[in-house]
Amino acid sequence: MKKLRITVEGKAYEVLVESLDTPATSASPAPLPPATAVIAPAAPAAKSASSGPALPGAVTCPLAGKVVAVQVQVGAAVEAGQPLVTIEAMKMNTYVNAQRAGKVAKIHVNAGDTVEEGQTLVTIE
């Protein structure tokens, strides 16, 4: 067993971790003191003002990140699978594609915007 300190949202927690690679030293683990046995549940993610229930034709963001580029303009005809927006998260680009063919009715983001998972990026009619 190893004792580790984990920091979540600025609050430090001490936990005991058992490595499954090595055999346990006793038949049953020793009980943890109450201060180290409790790990706080994760706080729910804050919703963006433009996130919420997706409207028909809404193309939503699959992950939180930063908008690197918007590849379409309002009024443009798009095909299913066509890239619409590029999102950067953890130094990797994710391309958000149209799920169906149609015409771009509205673009909800600009390059440089920070976006949340589930936020509407583009509306296709």
WOBEL-V506760 format. One record per residue. RES is the residue in one letter. PSI is psi in whole degrees, 0 to 359 (NA if undefined). OMEGA is omega in radians with two decimals (none if undefined). D_FIRST is the distance of its C-alpha to the first C-alpha in whole Angstrom. Layout:
BEGIN
res->(RES | RES)
psi->(PSI | PSI)
omega->(OMEGA | OMEGA)
d_first->(D_FIRST | D_FIRST)
END
This chain:
BEGIN
res->(M | K | K | L | R | I | T | V | E | G | K | A | Y | E | V | L | V | E | S | L | D | T | P | A | T | S | A | S | P | A | P | L | P | P | A | T | A | V | I | A | P | A | A | P | A | A | K | S | A | S | S | G | P | A | L | P | G | A | V | T | C | P | L | A | G | K | V | V | A | V | Q | V | Q | V | G | A | A | V | E | A | G | Q | P | L | V | T | I | E | A | M | K | M | N | T | Y | V | N | A | Q | R | A | G | K | V | A | K | I | H | V | N | A | G | D | T | V | E | E | G | Q | T | L | V | T | I | E)
psi->(139 | 141 | 124 | 154 | 125 | 134 | 125 | 119 | 44 | 356 | 127 | 139 | 140 | 129 | 155 | 131 | 131 | 128 | 130 | 350 | 330 | 146 | 147 | 148 | 342 | 164 | 324 | 142 | 148 | 143 | 144 | 146 | 150 | 325 | 330 | 350 | 346 | 127 | 126 | 140 | 153 | 142 | 143 | 144 | 140 | 136 | 142 | 159 | 327 | 3 | 167 | 199 | 133 | 135 | 160 | 133 | 356 | 132 | 117 | 160 | 129 | 344 | 160 | 143 | 204 | 136 | 120 | 318 | 149 | 117 | 358 | 167 | 158 | 134 | 348 | 141 | 134 | 153 | 156 | 133 | 353 | 134 | 134 | 314 | 144 | 127 | 135 | 128 | 128 | 45 | 21 | 142 | 136 | 128 | 125 | 118 | 159 | 136 | 341 | 164 | 153 | 200 | 137 | 115 | 322 | 143 | 122 | 353 | 164 | 160 | 134 | 345 | 146 | 133 | 155 | 158 | 134 | 351 | 140 | 128 | 311 | 146 | 129 | 133 | NA)
omega->(3.09 | 3.06 | -3.11 | 3.03 | -3.14 | 3.11 | 3.12 | -3.13 | 3.05 | -3.13 | -3.08 | 3.08 | 3.04 | -3.11 | 3.02 | -3.09 | 3.12 | 3.10 | -3.14 | 3.13 | -3.09 | 3.14 | 3.11 | -3.10 | 3.11 | -3.11 | 3.11 | -3.12 | 3.11 | 3.13 | 3.12 | 3.02 | -3.08 | -3.10 | -3.12 | -3.10 | -3.07 | 3.03 | -3.08 | 3.07 | 3.14 | 3.10 | 3.11 | -3.12 | 3.11 | 3.14 | 3.08 | -3.12 | -3.11 | 3.07 | -3.10 | -3.14 | -3.12 | 3.10 | 3.07 | -3.13 | -3.13 | 3.04 | -3.04 | -3.11 | -3.12 | -3.11 | 3.10 | 3.13 | -3.12 | 3.12 | 3.12 | -3.10 | 2.99 | -3.02 | -3.10 | 3.08 | 3.09 | 3.14 | -3.11 | 3.03 | 3.13 | 3.08 | 3.08 | 3.14 | -3.13 | 3.10 | 3.13 | -3.05 | 3.04 | -3.13 | 3.06 | 3.06 | 3.12 | 3.09 | 3.10 | 3.11 | 3.05 | -3.13 | 3.11 | -3.04 | 3.07 | 3.10 | -3.13 | 3.08 | 3.12 | -3.14 | 3.14 | -3.12 | -3.11 | 3.02 | -3.03 | -3.08 | 3.06 | 3.06 | -3.13 | 3.12 | 2.98 | -3.09 | 3.12 | 3.07 | 3.12 | -3.13 | 3.11 | -3.14 | -3.06 | 3.03 | 3.13 | 3.11 | none)
d_first->(0 | 4 | 7 | 10 | 13 | 15 | 19 | 21 | 25 | 25 | 22 | 19 | 16 | 13 | 10 | 6 | 5 | 4 | 6 | 10 | 11 | 9 | 10 | 8 | 9 | 11 | 13 | 12 | 9 | 10 | 12 | 11 | 14 | 17 | 17 | 13 | 14 | 17 | 17 | 21 | 23 | 24 | 28 | 30 | 32 | 35 | 38 | 41 | 45 | 46 | 43 | 43 | 45 | 46 | 50 | 51 | 51 | 49 | 46 | 43 | 40 | 37 | 35 | 35 | 36 | 39 | 43 | 44 | 47 | 49 | 51 | 54 | 56 | 58 | 60 | 59 | 59 | 55 | 55 | 51 | 49 | 50 | 48 | 48 | 46 | 43 | 40 | 38 | 34 | 31 | 34 | 35 | 38 | 39 | 42 | 43 | 46 | 49 | 48 | 52 | 55 | 57 | 58 | 56 | 57 | 55 | 52 | 50 | 48 | 49 | 47 | 45 | 44 | 40 | 40 | 37 | 36 | 39 | 42 | 45 | 46 | 49 | 52 | 54 | 57)
END
